[in-house]
Amino acid sequence: EEELKSSYLDYAMSVIVGRALPDVRDGLKPVHRRVLYAMNVLGNDWNKAYKKSARVVGDVIGKYHPHGDYAVYDTIVRMAQPFSLRYMLVDGQGNFGSIDGDSA
C-alpha cells in the first residue's frame, strides 16, 4: 500500500509539473506550445487568410496532442481572448466567448 501511494504521488507530481503548470521561460503550457507550432506549420501568419479552427484542432490532435478535441478548442479560445492572457497569442475571427464566462 505504501508503494502504491508513493508511485501515485510521483505520477501526480510529474503530471502537474509537466502539463498543468506553465513553463517559467515563456509562460506556456505544452498544449499552448503544440497549438502555436501546428498553426505555424499550417502557415497561419498575420498577413494571410484565416484558417478554420477544425483544421488546426485536427492537426494538433493528429500530430501532437492525442487527447480530446475540447482541450485544444478551449486552448485556442483562451489564446484569442484579450482578457484571458496578458497578451493575445491568436487573432480569432468570430465568437470567442466573453469575460462573463459565455462559451465560445
Phi and psi in degrees as GROMACS dihedral restraints (atoms count N, CA, C in turn):
[ dihedral_restraints ]
;  ai    aj    ak    al  type     phi  dphi    fc
    3     4     5     6     1   -65.0    20    10
    4     5     6     7     1   -38.7    20    10
    6     7     8     9     1   -64.1    20    10
    7     8     9    10     1   -39.2    20    10
    9    10    11    12     1   -64.2    20    10
   10    11    12    13     1   -43.9    20    10
   12    13    14    15     1   -61.7    20    10
   13    14    15    16     1   -44.6    20    10
   15    16    17    18     1   -64.3    20    10
   16    17    18    19     1   -43.7    20    10
   18    19    20    21     1   -64.6    20    10
   19    20    21    22     1   -43.0    20    10
   21    22    23    24     1   -64.7    20    10
   22    23    24    25     1   -41.6    20    10
   24    25    26    27     1   -63.6    20    10
   25    26    27    28     1   -41.8    20    10
   27    28    29    30     1   -61.3    20    10
   28    29    30    31     1   -44.2    20    10
   30    31    32    33     1   -64.4    20    10
   31    32    33    34     1   -45.1    20    10
   33    34    35    36     1   -61.1    20    10
   34    35    36    37     1   -42.7    20    10
   36    37    38    39     1   -65.9    20    10
   37    38    39    40     1   -38.1    20    10
   39    40    41    42     1   -66.9    20    10
   40    41    42    43     1   -36.1    20    10
   42    43    44    45     1   -67.3    20    10
   43    44    45    46     1   -45.0    20    10
   45    46    47    48     1   -62.6    20    10
   46    47    48    49     1   -47.6    20    10
   48    49    50    51     1   -70.8    20    10
   49    50    51    52     1   -38.7    20    10
   51    52    53    54     1   -81.8    20    10
   52    53    54    55     1   -28.8    20    10
   54    55    56    57     1  -123.9    20    10
   55    56    57    58     1   -40.8    20    10
   57    58    59    60     1   -84.5    20    10
   58    59    60    61     1   -30.0    20    10
   60    61    62    63     1   -93.9    20    10
   61    62    63    64     1   135.5    20    10
   63    64    65    66     1   -64.9    20    10
   64    65    66    67     1   149.3    20    10
   66    67    68    69     1   -70.4    20    10
   67    68    69    70     1   140.9    20    10
   69    70    71    72     1   -66.3    20    10
   70    71    72    73     1   -33.0    20    10
   72    73    74    75     1   -66.7    20    10
   73    74    75    76     1   -42.1    20    10
   75    76    77    78     1  -130.4    20    10
   76    77    78    79     1    -5.3    20    10
   78    79    80    81     1    78.3    20    10
   79    80    81    82     1    11.2    20    10
   81    82    83    84     1  -103.0    20    10
   82    83    84    85     1   145.4    20    10
   84    85    86    87     1   -85.9    20    10
   85    86    87    88     1   164.1    20    10
   87    88    89    90     1   -57.1    20    10
   88    89    90    91     1   -37.3    20    10
   90    91    92    93     1   -66.7    20    10
   91    92    93    94     1   -35.7    20    10
   93    94    95    96     1   -62.2    20    10
   94    95    96    97     1   -45.7    20    10
   96    97    98    99     1   -62.2    20    10
   97    98    99   100     1   -40.7    20    10
   99   100   101   102     1   -65.9    20    10
  100   101   102   103     1   -41.6    20    10
  102   103   104   105     1   -64.4    20    10
  103   104   105   106     1   -46.8    20    10
  105   106   107   108     1   -63.2    20    10
  106   107   108   109     1   -38.8    20    10
  108   109   110   111     1   -65.6    20    10
  109   110   111   112     1   -44.7    20    10
  111   112   113   114     1   -62.7    20    10
  112   113   114   115     1   -39.2    20    10
  114   115   116   117     1   -66.1    20    10
  115   116   117   118     1   -36.0    20    10
  117   118   119   120     1   -66.4    20    10
  118   119   120   121     1   -43.6    20    10
  120   121   122   123     1   -63.7    20    10
  121   122   123   124     1   -37.0    20    10
  123   124   125   126     1   -70.7    20    10
  124   125   126   127     1   -15.0    20    10
  126   127   128   129     1    86.9    20    10
  127   128   129   130     1    27.1    20    10
  129   130   131   132     1   -76.7    20    10
  130   131   132   133     1    89.6    20    10
  132   133   134   135     1  -107.2    20    10
  133   134   135   136     1   162.9    20    10
  135   136   137   138     1   -64.6    20    10
  136   137   138   139     1   -25.4    20    10
  138   139   140   141     1  -103.9    20    10
  139   140   141   142     1    15.5    20    10
  141   142   143   144     1  -119.3    20    10
  142   143   144   145     1   169.6    20    10
  144   145   146   147     1   -66.1    20    10
  145   146   147   148     1   153.9    20    10
  147   148   149   150     1   -67.8    20    10
  148   149   150   151     1   152.4    20    10
  150   151   152   153     1  -114.7    20    10
  151   152   153   154     1   155.4    20    10
  153   154   155   156     1   -65.8    20    10
  154   155   156   157     1   144.1    20    10
  156   157   158   159     1   -61.6    20    10
  157   158   159   160     1   -37.2    20    10
  159   160   161   162     1   -61.6    20    10
  160   161   162   163     1   -33.4    20    10
  162   163   164   165     1   -66.0    20    10
  163   164   165   166     1   -45.6    20    10
  165   166   167   168     1   -65.3    20    10
  166   167   168   169     1   -46.4    20    10
  168   169   170   171     1   -61.7    20    10
  169   170   171   172     1   -42.7    20    10
  171   172   173   174     1   -60.3    20    10
  172   173   174   175     1   -43.4    20    10
  174   175   176   177     1   -65.7    20    10
  175   176   177   178     1   -42.1    20    10
  177   178   179   180     1   -64.1    20    10
  178   179   180   181     1   -46.8    20    10
  180   181   182   183     1   -66.2    20    10
  181   182   183   184     1   -43.1    20    10
  183   184   185   186     1   -70.2    20    10
  184   185   186   187     1   -32.1    20    10
  186   187   188   189     1  -110.4    20    10
  187   188   189   190     1   -33.3    20    10
  189   190   191   192     1  -127.7    20    10
  190   191   192   193     1   -23.7    20    10
  192   193   194   195     1  -138.7    20    10
  193   194   195   196     1    80.2    20    10
  195   196   197   198     1   -76.9    20    10
  196   197   198   199     1    58.8    20    10
  198   199   200   201     1  -127.9    20    10
  199   200   201   202     1  -167.5    20    10
  201   202   203   204     1   -65.8    20    10
  202   203   204   205     1   156.8    20    10
  204   205   206   207     1   -74.7    20    10
  205   206   207   208     1   -22.4    20    10
  207   208   209   210     1   -61.6    20    10
  208   209   210   211     1   -41.2    20    10
  210   211   212   213     1   -62.2    20    10
  211   212   213   214     1   -37.7    20    10
  213   214   215   216     1   -73.5    20    10
  214   215   216   217     1   -44.9    20    10
  216   217   218   219     1   -58.2    20    10
  217   218   219   220     1   -45.9    20    10
  219   220   221   222     1   -61.5    20    10
  220   221   222   223     1   -38.9    20    10
  222   223   224   225     1   -64.2    20    10
  223   224   225   226     1   -44.5    20    10
  225   226   227   228     1   -63.2    20    10
  226   227   228   229     1   -42.4    20    10
  228   229   230   231     1   -62.0    20    10
  229   230   231   232     1   -46.6    20    10
  231   232   233   234     1   -64.1    20    10
  232   233   234   235     1   -35.2    20    10
  234   235   236   237     1   -72.3    20    10
  235   236   237   238     1   -18.5    20    10
  237   238   239   240     1   -95.7    20    10
  238   239   240   241     1    -8.2    20    10
  240   241   242   243     1   -88.4    20    10
  241   242   243   244     1   126.9    20    10
  243   244   245   246     1   -70.1    20    10
  244   245   246   247     1   -13.0    20    10
  246   247   248   249     1  -103.7    20    10
  247   248   249   250     1    -2.7    20    10
  249   250   251   252     1   -91.3    20    10
  250   251   252   253     1   -42.0    20    10
  252   253   254   255     1  -119.2    20    10
  253   254   255   256     1   165.1    20    10
  255   256   257   258     1   -61.9    20    10
  256   257   258   259     1   -42.6    20    10
  258   259   260   261     1  -125.6    20    10
  259   260   261   262     1   137.1    20    10
  261   262   263   264     1   -68.9    20    10
  262   263   264   265     1   129.1    20    10
  264   265   266   267     1  -100.0    20    10
  265   266   267   268     1   -17.4    20    10
  267   268   269   270     1  -131.2    20    10
  268   269   270   271     1   134.8    20    10
  270   271   272   273     1   -91.8    20    10
  271   272   273   274     1    99.8    20    10
  273   274   275   276     1   -83.6    20    10
  274   275   276   277     1   149.3    20    10
  276   277   278   279     1  -119.1    20    10
  277   278   279   280     1   120.2    20    10
  279   280   281   282     1   109.3    20    10
  280   281   282   283     1  -151.1    20    10
  282   283   284   285     1   -85.8    20    10
  283   284   285   286     1   119.1    20    10
  285   286   287   288     1  -125.8    20    10
  286   287   288   289     1    32.6    20    10
  288   289   290   291     1    78.6    20    10
  289   290   291   292     1  -179.2    20    10
  291   292   293   294     1  -134.9    20    10
  292   293   294   295     1   170.4    20    10
  294   295   296   297     1   -67.3    20    10
  295   296   297   298     1   -19.0    20    10
  297   298   299   300     1   -78.9    20    10
  298   299   300   301     1    -2.5    20    10
  300   301   302   303     1    96.7    20    10
  301   302   303   304     1     7.3    20    10
  303   304   305   306     1   -63.8    20    10
  304   305   306   307     1   139.1    20    10
  306   307   308   309     1   -75.0    20    10
  307   308   309   310     1   157.8    20    10
